[in-house]
Amino acid sequence: MISVRIHTRDGERLLAACDAELLGRTFKEGEIRLKVSEIFYGGETVSEEAFRERMKSVTIMNLAGPRTVTMAEEEGYVSADAVIVIEGIKHAQAVVL
């Protein structure tokens, strides 16, 4: 399952999404830290199909987790070159034009 939350501000819709089991965890590698906070990423838990639909309705994405990021790659929203890995956890950000 994927945890999603849509944040709206100044006409932009940001989709924060992560593999649900990562909520509340922090990953560190060198100077880089990824905090998968419930405040930012937590909202509703949805199926992979519902997540794919949510990606179609936003302008910005902040994604964490192997399943979540891989689905965004498969849908063409994220390039593999734009993905970073922190303690084995994929993370990507995307702007949808």
Secondary structure, DSSP 8 states (H G I E B T S, - for coil): -EEEEEEEETTEEEEEEEEGGGTT-EEEETTEEEE--HHHH-SEEE-HHHHHHHHTT-SEEEEESHHHHHHHHHTTSS-GGG-EEETTEEEEEEE--
